[in-house]
Amino acid sequence: MSSEHVQSMTGRRLQTEEKIISAAADLFLDLGFKKTTVRAIAKRAEVSVGRVMSAGDKDILLVKCYDRWIGRLQSGTYTPTRPASAKTRRMSAMASAATNPVPETPGVGSRRAAPNAHPTSAVQSHLVGIFLPFLEFFASHEDLSRDYAAALMRAHSKPQVFETLADDLQRQLSSSLISIGISEAYSLASAAALYDSYLGILFRWAASDMTLDDATEALSRTVAFHTQLRRPV
C-alpha cells in the first residue's frame, strides 16, 4: 500500500472523526449528556453507529468535546454564552487591565521591588483572569460539566486536558509568574500547583453546590498564596 494512499485514508478518518465530535458537541450542548444517544450522533454526523463507536463511546466523545472547547478557550476562539456575575465581570476587567507583564511586586520573588511596581491585586487578577473563561464555560453548562467530570473518571483514554492543553496553560501561568520576579524554578512549580488547584476546584464544583463566585474565590485564594509567598533569593 502506497504512503499516499495511507495518508489519504488517515485524512479521511480524521475528517470523519471531526464530524462525529462536532455532531456530539452540538447534541451535548442542545440536549445534555444523558439525552444524547449514539444513534442521534450518528444521524447528525451522517455516519453509521459503528463508525461513531469506533471514535469512542459517549464518555470518550464528551471528553474529546471538552478537549476541543478548552483548547478554543485557551486560544481565545470560544466565548462562553452565559453572562458572568457582577463579581467575575469586575475580576475580568481587572485582569484585562493587568494583561501586560508586570514588574516585580513587593515581597514576591525579591527583597526589593521596582519603583513602578503594580499592586499585587493586579497581578493576582491577571492570573485569575487566565482561568476565568474556563470557569465561566463550566458555569454556562453546569450539568454537562458534572457529566464531564464523571466521564473523566470512567474514560479509558488520555484527555488533552491532562497533556498538551495542560502544558500550554502552565506555560502561560509560568510566564506570568516570571514577569513579577518569581524565579523560573519556582514559577514552574507554582504553575503546576495552580493548574492542579484549578482542576481540583472544578471537580469539587461538580460534586457540590458551589457557585461560579465560590469557584472564582477559591481560585483567587490559591493565586494569592502563590503570588504573595516570599521566595528565597
C-alpha positions in Angstrom: 0.0 0.0 0.0 1.5 3.3 -1.0 2.2 6.0 1.5 0.0 8.4 -0.4 -2.9 6.0 -0.1 -2.3 5.5 3.6 -2.1 9.3 4.2 -5.4 9.7 2.2 -7.1 7.1 4.4 -5.8 8.7 7.5 -7.0 12.1 6.4 -10.5 10.8 5.7 -10.6 9.0 9.0 -9.6 12.2 10.8 -12.2 14.2 8.9 -14.9 11.7 9.8 -13.9 11.8 13.5 -14.0 15.6 13.3 -17.6 15.4 12.0 -18.5 12.9 14.8 -17.1 15.2 17.5 -18.8 18.2 16.0 -22.1 16.4 15.9 -21.7 15.1 19.5 -20.7 18.6 20.7 -23.8 20.2 19.2 -26.1 17.5 20.7 -24.5 17.5 24.1 -25.0 21.3 24.3 -28.5 21.2 23.0 -29.8 18.1 24.8 -27.4 17.3 27.5 -25.3 14.2 28.0 -27.9 11.8 29.2 -30.5 12.6 26.4 -27.9 12.4 23.7 -27.7 8.9 22.1 -25.0 7.4 19.9 -27.7 6.9 17.2 -28.5 10.6 17.3 -24.8 11.4 17.0 -24.5 9.1 14.0 -27.5 10.6 12.3 -26.2 14.2 12.9 -22.8 13.2 11.6 -24.2 11.2 8.7 -22.2 8.1 9.6 -23.0 4.7 10.9 -23.5 3.9 14.6 -20.5 1.6 14.3 -18.4 4.4 12.9 -19.3 6.6 15.9 -18.4 3.8 18.3 -15.0 3.4 16.6 -14.4 7.0 17.6 -15.4 6.3 21.2 -18.3 5.7 23.5 -20.3 8.7 24.9 -17.8 9.2 27.8 -14.9 9.4 25.4 -16.8 11.6 23.0 -17.7 14.0 25.8 -14.1 14.2 26.9 -13.0 14.9 23.4 -15.6 17.6 23.1 -14.3 19.3 26.3 -10.7 19.0 25.0 -11.9 20.9 21.9 -13.8 23.5 23.9 -10.9 24.0 26.4 -8.5 24.3 23.5 -10.6 27.0 21.9 -10.9 28.8 25.3 -7.2 28.8 25.7 -6.7 30.2 22.1 -9.4 32.8 22.7 -11.6 31.5 19.8 -14.5 30.4 22.0 -16.7 32.7 24.1 -18.9 31.4 27.0 -22.6 32.0 26.4 -23.6 32.6 30.0 -23.2 36.1 31.3 -20.7 36.3 34.1 -21.8 37.5 37.5 -21.0 41.1 38.6 -18.1 39.8 40.7 -16.5 37.9 37.9 -17.0 40.8 35.4 -15.1 43.0 37.8 -12.3 40.5 38.1 -12.3 40.1 34.3 -12.0 43.8 33.9 -9.1 43.9 36.4 -7.5 41.0 34.6 -7.7 42.8 31.2 -6.0 45.9 32.8 -3.2 43.6 34.0 -2.8 41.7 30.8 0.7 43.0 30.0 3.6 41.6 32.0 4.2 43.5 35.2 7.3 44.4 37.2 8.2 42.8 40.5 5.8 43.2 43.3 6.9 43.9 46.9 7.5 40.6 48.7 7.3 38.5 45.6 10.5 36.9 44.4 12.9 39.5 45.6 13.6 41.7 48.6 13.2 44.9 46.7 10.6 45.7 44.1 10.9 48.0 41.1 9.8 51.6 41.9 6.9 51.4 39.4 5.7 48.0 40.6 2.0 47.3 40.1 -0.1 46.3 43.2 -0.2 42.6 44.0 -4.0 42.7 43.4 -3.4 43.4 39.7 -1.0 40.5 39.4 -3.5 38.2 41.1 -6.3 39.4 38.9 -4.3 38.8 35.8 -3.6 35.2 36.9 -7.2 34.6 37.9 -8.2 36.1 34.5 -6.4 33.3 32.7 -8.7 30.8 34.4 -12.0 32.9 34.2 -13.0 31.7 30.6 -12.9 28.1 31.8 -14.8 28.8 35.0 -17.4 30.8 33.0 -17.8 28.0 30.5 -18.3 25.4 33.2 -20.9 27.7 34.8 -22.7 28.1 31.5 -23.1 24.3 31.2 -23.1 23.1 34.8 -25.0 19.8 34.3 -22.9 18.9 31.3 -19.7 19.8 33.2 -20.7 17.5 36.0 -21.2 14.7 33.5 -17.8 15.6 32.1 -16.1 15.3 35.5 -17.7 11.8 35.9 -16.7 10.8 32.3 -13.1 11.7 33.0 -13.2 9.2 35.9 -14.7 6.5 33.6 -13.0 7.1 30.3 -10.1 4.9 29.3 -8.2 7.5 27.3 -5.7 10.3 27.6 -7.5 13.6 27.6 -5.6 16.5 26.2 -6.6 18.5 29.3 -4.0 16.4 31.2 -1.4 16.6 28.4 -0.9 19.2 25.7 -3.6 21.6 27.0 -2.2 21.3 30.5 1.3 22.1 29.2 0.1 25.1 27.3 -1.8 26.6 30.2 1.0 26.0 32.6 3.4 27.8 30.3 1.1 30.8 30.3 0.9 30.8 34.1 4.7 30.3 34.5 5.4 33.2 32.1 3.1 35.5 34.1 4.8 34.5 37.4 8.3 35.1 36.0 7.1 38.5 34.9 6.6 39.5 38.5 10.0 38.4 39.6 9.5 34.8 40.7 12.4 32.6 39.6 11.9 30.1 36.8 12.1 27.1 39.0 9.5 28.4 41.4 7.3 29.7 38.6 7.2 26.2 37.1 6.3 24.6 40.4 3.7 27.2 41.2 2.2 27.0 37.7 1.8 23.2 38.1 0.2 23.7 41.6 -2.2 26.4 40.2 -3.2 24.1 37.4 -3.8 21.2 39.9 -5.8 23.6 42.1 -7.9 24.7 39.1 -8.7 21.0 38.3 -9.5 20.3 41.9 -11.9 23.2 42.2 -13.7 22.1 39.0 -14.1 18.5 40.4 -15.2 20.0 43.8 -17.7 22.2 41.9 -19.0 19.2 40.0 -19.7 17.4 43.3 -21.2 20.2 45.4 -23.4 23.3 45.3 -20.5 25.7 44.6 -21.4 28.7 42.6 -19.3 30.5 39.9 -18.4 33.1 42.5 -17.4 30.4 45.0 -15.2 28.8 42.5 -13.6 32.1 41.5 -13.0 33.0 45.1 -11.4 29.6 45.9 -9.1 30.0 42.9 -8.3 33.6 43.9 -7.1 32.4 47.3 -4.8 29.9 45.7 -3.4 32.5 43.4 -2.9 34.9 46.3 -0.8 32.3 48.1 1.4 31.7 45.1 2.0 35.4 44.4 2.4 36.7 48.0 4.7 33.9 49.4 8.3 35.3 49.7 10.7 33.3 47.6 14.3 32.6 48.8 16.8 34.7 46.9 
